[in-house]
Amino acid sequence: MQASLAFGILLSITGLACLAFSAYALLRGGKGQRGGIGPISERGIHLIAGIRMLVIGALSLAAGAYLLLS
């Protein structure tokens, strides 16, 4: 019981951190920068990373909320 509560808190904090970083990557990341990986621009790299972190953050937050409420 205590382990699921602790893990739920950890997942919720991790989810919130991922959502904050994804918001930064999607809104600000890569603007005004040159470079990239071959045909993908720096903005494209931040877009891919932001979407990936958004999904992981949402899943972590949902799992944490489930563990806290169960």
PDB file of N, CA, C and O in Angstrom:
ATOM      1  N   MET A   1       0.820  -1.189   0.000  1.00  0.00           N
ATOM      2  CA  MET A   1       0.000   0.000   0.000  1.00  0.00           C
ATOM      3  C   MET A   1       0.871   1.262   0.000  1.00  0.00           C
ATOM      4  O   MET A   1       0.624   2.180  -0.782  1.00  0.00           O
ATOM      5  N   GLN A   2       1.882   1.316   0.867  1.00  0.00           N
ATOM      6  CA  GLN A   2       2.737   2.482   0.920  1.00  0.00           C
ATOM      7  C   GLN A   2       3.608   2.591  -0.324  1.00  0.00           C
ATOM      8  O   GLN A   2       3.937   3.692  -0.766  1.00  0.00           O
ATOM      9  N   ALA A   3       3.981   1.445  -0.886  1.00  0.00           N
ATOM     10  CA  ALA A   3       4.817   1.475  -2.086  1.00  0.00           C
ATOM     11  C   ALA A   3       4.039   2.039  -3.272  1.00  0.00           C
ATOM     12  O   ALA A   3       4.595   2.784  -4.079  1.00  0.00           O
ATOM     13  N   SER A   4       2.760   1.693  -3.381  1.00  0.00           N
ATOM     14  CA  SER A   4       1.982   2.219  -4.498  1.00  0.00           C
ATOM     15  C   SER A   4       1.733   3.714  -4.333  1.00  0.00           C
ATOM     16  O   SER A   4       1.665   4.441  -5.324  1.00  0.00           O
ATOM     17  N   LEU A   5       1.595   4.184  -3.082  1.00  0.00           N
ATOM     18  CA  LEU A   5       1.428   5.613  -2.839  1.00  0.00           C
ATOM     19  C   LEU A   5       2.694   6.374  -3.224  1.00  0.00           C
ATOM     20  O   LEU A   5       2.627   7.409  -3.886  1.00  0.00           O
ATOM     21  N   ALA A   6       3.840   5.855  -2.807  1.00  0.00           N
ATOM     22  CA  ALA A   6       5.113   6.505  -3.145  1.00  0.00           C
ATOM     23  C   ALA A   6       5.358   6.485  -4.650  1.00  0.00           C
ATOM     24  O   ALA A   6       5.807   7.479  -5.222  1.00  0.00           O
ATOM     25  N   PHE A   7       5.066   5.361  -5.286  1.00  0.00           N
ATOM     26  CA  PHE A   7       5.266   5.266  -6.728  1.00  0.00           C
ATOM     27  C   PHE A   7       4.284   6.164  -7.475  1.00  0.00           C
ATOM     28  O   PHE A   7       4.632   6.726  -8.514  1.00  0.00           O
ATOM     29  N   GLY A   8       3.068   6.307  -6.963  1.00  0.00           N
ATOM     30  CA  GLY A   8       2.087   7.212  -7.562  1.00  0.00           C
ATOM     31  C   GLY A   8       2.533   8.662  -7.492  1.00  0.00           C
ATOM     32  O   GLY A   8       2.368   9.415  -8.452  1.00  0.00           O
ATOM     33  N   ILE A   9       3.101   9.056  -6.351  1.00  0.00           N
ATOM     34  CA  ILE A   9       3.619  10.421  -6.214  1.00  0.00           C
ATOM     35  C   ILE A   9       4.788  10.645  -7.167  1.00  0.00           C
ATOM     36  O   ILE A   9       4.873  11.679  -7.828  1.00  0.00           O
ATOM     37  N   LEU A  10       5.682   9.668  -7.230  1.00  0.00           N
ATOM     38  CA  LEU A  10       6.834   9.776  -8.135  1.00  0.00           C
ATOM     39  C   LEU A  10       6.399   9.884  -9.595  1.00  0.00           C
ATOM     40  O   LEU A  10       6.927  10.707 -10.343  1.00  0.00           O
ATOM     41  N   LEU A  11       5.447   9.066  -9.994  1.00  0.00           N
ATOM     42  CA  LEU A  11       4.968   9.126 -11.378  1.00  0.00           C
ATOM     43  C   LEU A  11       4.255  10.445 -11.663  1.00  0.00           C
ATOM     44  O   LEU A  11       4.381  10.987 -12.761  1.00  0.00           O
ATOM     45  N   SER A  12       3.518  10.961 -10.703  1.00  0.00           N
ATOM     46  CA  SER A  12       2.823  12.234 -10.915  1.00  0.00           C
ATOM     47  C   SER A  12       3.810  13.386 -11.072  1.00  0.00           C
ATOM     48  O   SER A  12       3.633  14.242 -11.939  1.00  0.00           O
ATOM     49  N   ILE A  13       4.839  13.410 -10.244  1.00  0.00           N
ATOM     50  CA  ILE A  13       5.852  14.464 -10.356  1.00  0.00           C
ATOM     51  C   ILE A  13       6.612  14.334 -11.667  1.00  0.00           C
ATOM     52  O   ILE A  13       6.894  15.335 -12.327  1.00  0.00           O
ATOM     53  N   THR A  14       6.945  13.102 -12.047  1.00  0.00           N
ATOM     54  CA  THR A  14       7.624  12.870 -13.323  1.00  0.00           C
ATOM     55  C   THR A  14       6.753  13.312 -14.497  1.00  0.00           C
ATOM     56  O   THR A  14       7.250  13.920 -15.445  1.00  0.00           O
ATOM     57  N   GLY A  15       5.468  13.010 -14.437  1.00  0.00           N
ATOM     58  CA  GLY A  15       4.552  13.421 -15.496  1.00  0.00           C
ATOM     59  C   GLY A  15       4.455  14.926 -15.638  1.00  0.00           C
ATOM     60  O   GLY A  15       4.445  15.451 -16.751  1.00  0.00           O
ATOM     61  N   LEU A  16       4.383  15.628 -14.500  1.00  0.00           N
ATOM     62  CA  LEU A  16       4.322  17.088 -14.551  1.00  0.00           C
ATOM     63  C   LEU A  16       5.609  17.686 -15.107  1.00  0.00           C
ATOM     64  O   LEU A  16       5.571  18.654 -15.867  1.00  0.00           O
ATOM     65  N   ALA A  17       6.749  17.108 -14.727  1.00  0.00           N
ATOM     66  CA  ALA A  17       8.029  17.600 -15.257  1.00  0.00           C
ATOM     67  C   ALA A  17       8.115  17.370 -16.760  1.00  0.00           C
ATOM     68  O   ALA A  17       8.563  18.249 -17.496  1.00  0.00           O
ATOM     69  N   CYS A  18       7.694  16.210 -17.216  1.00  0.00           N
ATOM     70  CA  CYS A  18       7.717  15.924 -18.662  1.00  0.00           C
ATOM     71  C   CYS A  18       6.792  16.858 -19.425  1.00  0.00           C
ATOM     72  O   CYS A  18       7.134  17.311 -20.518  1.00  0.00           O
ATOM     73  N   LEU A  19       5.629  17.150 -18.866  1.00  0.00           N
ATOM     74  CA  LEU A  19       4.709  18.064 -19.539  1.00  0.00           C
ATOM     75  C   LEU A  19       5.277  19.478 -19.607  1.00  0.00           C
ATOM     76  O   LEU A  19       5.070  20.179 -20.598  1.00  0.00           O
ATOM     77  N   ALA A  20       5.987  19.903 -18.572  1.00  0.00           N
ATOM     78  CA  ALA A  20       6.610  21.230 -18.589  1.00  0.00           C
ATOM     79  C   ALA A  20       7.710  21.303 -19.645  1.00  0.00           C
ATOM     80  O   ALA A  20       7.782  22.277 -20.395  1.00  0.00           O
ATOM     81  N   PHE A  21       8.564  20.286 -19.710  1.00  0.00           N
ATOM     82  CA  PHE A  21       9.628  20.275 -20.707  1.00  0.00           C
ATOM     83  C   PHE A  21       9.067  20.161 -22.120  1.00  0.00           C
ATOM     84  O   PHE A  21       9.612  20.748 -23.055  1.00  0.00           O
ATOM     85  N   SER A  22       7.986  19.411 -22.280  1.00  0.00           N
ATOM     86  CA  SER A  22       7.412  19.284 -23.621  1.00  0.00           C
ATOM     87  C   SER A  22       6.795  20.601 -24.070  1.00  0.00           C
ATOM     88  O   SER A  22       6.879  20.950 -25.248  1.00  0.00           O
ATOM     89  N   ALA A  23       6.177  21.336 -23.152  1.00  0.00           N
ATOM     90  CA  ALA A  23       5.621  22.641 -23.509  1.00  0.00           C
ATOM     91  C   ALA A  23       6.732  23.585 -23.965  1.00  0.00           C
ATOM     92  O   ALA A  23       6.563  24.324 -24.934  1.00  0.00           O
ATOM     93  N   TYR A  24       7.868  23.560 -23.267  1.00  0.00           N
ATOM     94  CA  TYR A  24       8.995  24.399 -23.682  1.00  0.00           C
ATOM     95  C   TYR A  24       9.519  23.978 -25.046  1.00  0.00           C
ATOM     96  O   TYR A  24       9.785  24.826 -25.898  1.00  0.00           O
ATOM     97  N   ALA A  25       9.671  22.670 -25.259  1.00  0.00           N
ATOM     98  CA  ALA A  25      10.213  22.186 -26.530  1.00  0.00           C
ATOM     99  C   ALA A  25       9.283  22.522 -27.692  1.00  0.00           C
ATOM    100  O   ALA A  25       9.746  22.854 -28.784  1.00  0.00           O
ATOM    101  N   LEU A  26       7.977  22.438 -27.462  1.00  0.00           N
ATOM    102  CA  LEU A  26       7.037  22.717 -28.539  1.00  0.00           C
ATOM    103  C   LEU A  26       6.888  24.216 -28.809  1.00  0.00           C
ATOM    104  O   LEU A  26       6.718  24.625 -29.957  1.00  0.00           O
ATOM    105  N   LEU A  27       6.950  25.027 -27.766  1.00  0.00           N
ATOM    106  CA  LEU A  27       6.710  26.452 -27.948  1.00  0.00           C
ATOM    107  C   LEU A  27       7.966  27.254 -28.268  1.00  0.00           C
ATOM    108  O   LEU A  27       7.901  28.204 -29.048  1.00  0.00           O
ATOM    109  N   ARG A  28       9.096  26.897 -27.689  1.00  0.00           N
ATOM    110  CA  ARG A  28      10.288  27.716 -27.850  1.00  0.00           C
ATOM    111  C   ARG A  28      11.448  27.002 -28.523  1.00  0.00           C
ATOM    112  O   ARG A  28      12.245  27.640 -29.212  1.00  0.00           O
ATOM    113  N   GLY A  29      11.558  25.708 -28.340  1.00  0.00           N
ATOM    114  CA  GLY A  29      12.730  24.962 -28.782  1.00  0.00           C
ATOM    115  C   GLY A  29      13.011  25.058 -30.270  1.00  0.00           C
ATOM    116  O   GLY A  29      12.116  24.881 -31.096  1.00  0.00           O
ATOM    117  N   GLY A  30      14.263  25.340 -30.603  1.00  0.00           N
ATOM    118  CA  GLY A  30      14.707  25.348 -31.983  1.00  0.00           C
ATOM    119  C   GLY A  30      14.497  26.628 -32.745  1.00  0.00           C
ATOM    120  O   GLY A  30      14.959  26.741 -33.880  1.00  0.00           O
ATOM    121  N   LYS A  31      13.815  27.602 -32.165  1.00  0.00           N
ATOM    122  CA  LYS A  31      13.584  28.864 -32.878  1.00  0.00           C
ATOM    123  C   LYS A  31      14.873  29.666 -32.918  1.00  0.00           C
ATOM    124  O   LYS A  31      15.535  29.846 -31.896  1.00  0.00           O
ATOM    125  N   GLY A  32      15.220  30.141 -34.085  1.00  0.00           N
ATOM    126  CA  GLY A  32      16.401  30.964 -34.246  1.00  0.00           C
ATOM    127  C   GLY A  32      17.710  30.197 -34.227  1.00  0.00           C
ATOM    128  O   GLY A  32      18.776  30.802 -34.115  1.00  0.00           O
ATOM    129  N   GLN A  33      17.651  28.880 -34.333  1.00  0.00           N
ATOM    130  CA  GLN A  33      18.864  28.076 -34.315  1.00  0.00           C
ATOM    131  C   GLN A  33      19.060  27.452 -35.690  1.00  0.00           C
ATOM    132  O   GLN A  33      18.096  27.143 -36.390  1.00  0.00           O
ATOM    133  N   ARG A  34      20.301  27.276 -36.059  1.00  0.00           N
ATOM    134  CA  ARG A  34      20.619  26.631 -37.329  1.00  0.00           C
ATOM    135  C   ARG A  34      21.198  25.263 -37.036  1.00  0.00           C
ATOM    136  O   ARG A  34      21.666  24.989 -35.931  1.00  0.00           O
ATOM    137  N   GLY A  35      21.158  24.425 -38.025  1.00  0.00           N
ATOM    138  CA  GLY A  35      21.721  23.089 -37.862  1.00  0.00           C
ATOM    139  C   GLY A  35      20.634  22.033 -37.890  1.00  0.00           C
ATOM    140  O   GLY A  35      19.514  22.281 -38.336  1.00  0.00           O
ATOM    141  N   GLY A  36      20.978  20.873 -37.415  1.00  0.00           N
ATOM    142  CA  GLY A  36      20.032  19.782 -37.409  1.00  0.00           C
ATOM    143  C   GLY A  36      20.712  18.482 -37.770  1.00  0.00           C
ATOM    144  O   GLY A  36      21.939  18.393 -37.807  1.00  0.00           O
ATOM    145  N   ILE A  37      19.909  17.486 -38.033  1.00  0.00           N
ATOM    146  CA  ILE A  37      20.416  16.167 -38.405  1.00  0.00           C
ATOM    147  C   ILE A  37      19.999  15.923 -39.850  1.00  0.00           C
ATOM    148  O   ILE A  37      18.870  15.508 -40.110  1.00  0.00           O
ATOM    149  N   GLY A  38      20.880  16.171 -40.761  1.00  0.00           N
ATOM    150  CA  GLY A  38      20.572  15.937 -42.176  1.00  0.00           C
ATOM    151  C   GLY A  38      19.386  16.766 -42.631  1.00  0.00           C
ATOM    152  O   GLY A  38      19.410  17.992 -42.521  1.00  0.00           O
ATOM    153  N   PRO A  39      18.334  16.106 -43.147  1.00  0.00           N
ATOM    154  CA  PRO A  39      17.193  16.854 -43.677  1.00  0.00           C
ATOM    155  C   PRO A  39      16.256  17.404 -42.596  1.00  0.00           C
ATOM    156  O   PRO A  39      15.372  18.205 -42.902  1.00  0.00           O
ATOM    157  N   ILE A  40      16.438  16.982 -41.325  1.00  0.00           N
ATOM    158  CA  ILE A  40      15.558  17.449 -40.252  1.00  0.00           C
ATOM    159  C   ILE A  40      16.173  18.707 -39.620  1.00  0.00           C
ATOM    160  O   ILE A  40      17.322  18.691 -39.177  1.00  0.00           O
ATOM    161  N   SER A  41      15.401  19.784 -39.585  1.00  0.00           N
ATOM    162  CA  SER A  41      15.898  21.042 -39.015  1.00  0.00           C
ATOM    163  C   SER A  41      15.920  20.957 -37.497  1.00  0.00           C
ATOM    164  O   SER A  41      15.392  20.016 -36.905  1.00  0.00           O
ATOM    165  N   GLU A  42      16.534  21.949 -36.882  1.00  0.00           N
ATOM    166  CA  GLU A  42      16.587  22.007 -35.415  1.00  0.00           C
ATOM    167  C   GLU A  42      15.181  22.115 -34.828  1.00  0.00           C
ATOM    168  O   GLU A  42      14.889  21.511 -33.796  1.00  0.00           O
ATOM    169  N   ARG A  43      14.314  22.883 -35.482  1.00  0.00           N
ATOM    170  CA  ARG A  43      12.921  23.017 -35.019  1.00  0.00           C
ATOM    171  C   ARG A  43      12.190  21.681 -35.134  1.00  0.00           C
ATOM    172  O   ARG A  43      11.376  21.345 -34.273  1.00  0.00           O
ATOM    173  N   GLY A  44      12.470  20.927 -36.179  1.00  0.00           N
ATOM    174  CA  GLY A  44      11.849  19.612 -36.343  1.00  0.00           C
ATOM    175  C   GLY A  44      12.269  18.639 -35.266  1.00  0.00           C
ATOM    176  O   GLY A  44      11.464  17.829 -34.806  1.00  0.00           O
ATOM    177  N   ILE A  45      13.528  18.713 -34.859  1.00  0.00           N
ATOM    178  CA  ILE A  45      14.023  17.846 -33.791  1.00  0.00           C
ATOM    179  C   ILE A  45      13.300  18.171 -32.490  1.00  0.00           C
ATOM    180  O   ILE A  45      12.898  17.265 -31.760  1.00  0.00           O
ATOM    181  N   HIS A  46      13.131  19.472 -32.193  1.00  0.00           N
ATOM    182  CA  HIS A  46      12.431  19.865 -30.977  1.00  0.00           C
ATOM    183  C   HIS A  46      10.951  19.484 -31.045  1.00  0.00           C
ATOM    184  O   HIS A  46      10.352  19.153 -30.021  1.00  0.00           O
ATOM    185  N   LEU A  47      10.366  19.526 -32.216  1.00  0.00           N
ATOM    186  CA  LEU A  47       8.972  19.132 -32.372  1.00  0.00           C
ATOM    187  C   LEU A  47       8.794  17.645 -32.074  1.00  0.00           C
ATOM    188  O   LEU A  47       7.866  17.264 -31.361  1.00  0.00           O
ATOM    189  N   ILE A  48       9.668  16.814 -32.608  1.00  0.00           N
ATOM    190  CA  ILE A  48       9.604  15.373 -32.361  1.00  0.00           C
ATOM    191  C   ILE A  48       9.814  15.076 -30.876  1.00  0.00           C
ATOM    192  O   ILE A  48       9.084  14.279 -30.286  1.00  0.00           O
ATOM    193  N   ALA A  49      10.818  15.723 -30.277  1.00  0.00           N
ATOM    194  CA  ALA A  49      11.098  15.499 -28.857  1.00  0.00           C
ATOM    195  C   ALA A  49       9.948  15.997 -27.987  1.00  0.00           C
ATOM    196  O   ALA A  49       9.601  15.356 -26.995  1.00  0.00           O
ATOM    197  N   GLY A  50       9.360  17.123 -28.344  1.00  0.00           N
ATOM    198  CA  GLY A  50       8.247  17.665 -27.568  1.00  0.00           C
ATOM    199  C   GLY A  50       7.029  16.781 -27.599  1.00  0.00           C
ATOM    200  O   GLY A  50       6.373  16.592 -26.574  1.00  0.00           O
ATOM    201  N   ILE A  51       6.711  16.232 -28.762  1.00  0.00           N
ATOM    202  CA  ILE A  51       5.564  15.328 -28.870  1.00  0.00           C
ATOM    203  C   ILE A  51       5.824  14.054 -28.090  1.00  0.00           C
ATOM    204  O   ILE A  51       4.928  13.550 -27.413  1.00  0.00           O
ATOM    205  N   ARG A  52       7.043  13.521 -28.174  1.00  0.00           N
ATOM    206  CA  ARG A  52       7.380  12.305 -27.437  1.00  0.00           C
ATOM    207  C   ARG A  52       7.290  12.542 -25.931  1.00  0.00           C
ATOM    208  O   ARG A  52       6.770  11.702 -25.198  1.00  0.00           O
ATOM    209  N   MET A  53       7.791  13.674 -25.475  1.00  0.00           N
ATOM    210  CA  MET A  53       7.729  13.970 -24.042  1.00  0.00           C
ATOM    211  C   MET A  53       6.302  14.266 -23.592  1.00  0.00           C
ATOM    212  O   MET A  53       5.947  13.985 -22.447  1.00  0.00           O
ATOM    213  N   LEU A  54       5.488  14.824 -24.468  1.00  0.00           N
ATOM    214  CA  LEU A  54       4.091  15.071 -24.143  1.00  0.00           C
ATOM    215  C   LEU A  54       3.359  13.759 -23.908  1.00  0.00           C
ATOM    216  O   LEU A  54       2.586  13.642 -22.957  1.00  0.00           O
ATOM    217  N   VAL A  55       3.594  12.777 -24.762  1.00  0.00           N
ATOM    218  CA  VAL A  55       2.953  11.467 -24.614  1.00  0.00           C
ATOM    219  C   VAL A  55       3.429  10.773 -23.344  1.00  0.00           C
ATOM    220  O   VAL A  55       2.617  10.245 -22.585  1.00  0.00           O
ATOM    221  N   ILE A  56       4.738  10.769 -23.110  1.00  0.00           N
ATOM    222  CA  ILE A  56       5.286  10.116 -21.921  1.00  0.00           C
ATOM    223  C   ILE A  56       4.803  10.822 -20.651  1.00  0.00           C
ATOM    224  O   ILE A  56       4.478  10.162 -19.663  1.00  0.00           O
ATOM    225  N   GLY A  57       4.756  12.140 -20.670  1.00  0.00           N
ATOM    226  CA  GLY A  57       4.278  12.889 -19.513  1.00  0.00           C
ATOM    227  C   GLY A  57       2.816  12.622 -19.209  1.00  0.00           C
ATOM    228  O   GLY A  57       2.436  12.465 -18.048  1.00  0.00           O
ATOM    229  N   ALA A  58       1.993  12.570 -20.252  1.00  0.00           N
ATOM    230  CA  ALA A  58       0.569  12.294 -20.047  1.00  0.00           C
ATOM    231  C   ALA A  58       0.363  10.886 -19.500  1.00  0.00           C
ATOM    232  O   ALA A  58      -0.462  10.684 -18.609  1.00  0.00           O
ATOM    233  N   LEU A  59       1.098   9.917 -20.022  1.00  0.00           N
ATOM    234  CA  LEU A  59       0.976   8.541 -19.531  1.00  0.00           C
ATOM    235  C   LEU A  59       1.470   8.426 -18.087  1.00  0.00           C
ATOM    236  O   LEU A  59       0.855   7.731 -17.278  1.00  0.00           O
ATOM    237  N   SER A  60       2.560   9.091 -17.763  1.00  0.00           N
ATOM    238  CA  SER A  60       3.089   9.045 -16.394  1.00  0.00           C
ATOM    239  C   SER A  60       2.116   9.710 -15.415  1.00  0.00           C
ATOM    240  O   SER A  60       1.889   9.205 -14.316  1.00  0.00           O
ATOM    241  N   LEU A  61       1.554  10.829 -15.822  1.00  0.00           N
ATOM    242  CA  LEU A  61       0.589  11.517 -14.960  1.00  0.00           C
ATOM    243  C   LEU A  61      -0.671  10.682 -14.754  1.00  0.00           C
ATOM    244  O   LEU A  61      -1.207  10.626 -13.647  1.00  0.00           O
ATOM    245  N   ALA A  62      -1.138  10.042 -15.803  1.00  0.00           N
ATOM    246  CA  ALA A  62      -2.330   9.189 -15.684  1.00  0.00           C
ATOM    247  C   ALA A  62      -2.040   7.981 -14.801  1.00  0.00           C
ATOM    248  O   ALA A  62      -2.871   7.610 -13.972  1.00  0.00           O
ATOM    249  N   ALA A  63      -0.885   7.368 -14.967  1.00  0.00           N
ATOM    250  CA  ALA A  63      -0.531   6.217 -14.133  1.00  0.00           C
ATOM    251  C   ALA A  63      -0.366   6.634 -12.679  1.00  0.00           C
ATOM    252  O   ALA A  63      -0.792   5.912 -11.777  1.00  0.00           O
ATOM    253  N   GLY A  64       0.246   7.786 -12.440  1.00  0.00           N
ATOM    254  CA  GLY A  64       0.400   8.278 -11.079  1.00  0.00           C
ATOM    255  C   GLY A  64      -0.943   8.584 -10.427  1.00  0.00           C
ATOM    256  O   GLY A  64      -1.155   8.259  -9.259  1.00  0.00           O
ATOM    257  N   ALA A  65      -1.847   9.206 -11.175  1.00  0.00           N
ATOM    258  CA  ALA A  65      -3.178   9.492 -10.639  1.00  0.00           C
ATOM    259  C   ALA A  65      -3.941   8.201 -10.336  1.00  0.00           C
ATOM    260  O   ALA A  65      -4.653   8.112  -9.335  1.00  0.00           O
ATOM    261  N   TYR A  66      -3.788   7.218 -11.195  1.00  0.00           N
ATOM    262  CA  TYR A  66      -4.442   5.926 -10.962  1.00  0.00           C
ATOM    263  C   TYR A  66      -3.929   5.280  -9.670  1.00  0.00           C
ATOM    264  O   TYR A  66      -4.714   4.769  -8.871  1.00  0.00           O
ATOM    265  N   LEU A  67      -2.617   5.308  -9.476  1.00  0.00           N
ATOM    266  CA  LEU A  67      -2.054   4.706  -8.261  1.00  0.00           C
ATOM    267  C   LEU A  67      -2.443   5.491  -7.011  1.00  0.00           C
ATOM    268  O   LEU A  67      -2.636   4.903  -5.947  1.00  0.00           O
ATOM    269  N   LEU A  68      -2.559   6.805  -7.128  1.00  0.00           N
ATOM    270  CA  LEU A  68      -2.945   7.611  -5.973  1.00  0.00           C
ATOM    271  C   LEU A  68      -4.406   7.428  -5.601  1.00  0.00           C
ATOM    272  O   LEU A  68      -4.764   7.456  -4.424  1.00  0.00           O
ATOM    273  N   LEU A  69      -5.245   7.241  -6.605  1.00  0.00           N
ATOM    274  CA  LEU A  69      -6.684   7.132  -6.345  1.00  0.00           C
ATOM    275  C   LEU A  69      -7.147   5.709  -6.049  1.00  0.00           C
ATOM    276  O   LEU A  69      -8.264   5.505  -5.573  1.00  0.00           O
ATOM    277  N   SER A  70      -6.291   4.726  -6.328  1.00  0.00           N
ATOM    278  CA  SER A  70      -6.725   3.343  -6.091  1.00  0.00           C
ATOM    279  C   SER A  70      -6.325   2.846  -4.716  1.00  0.00           C
ATOM    280  O   SER A  70      -6.617   1.703  -4.364  1.00  0.00           O
TER     281      SER A  70
END
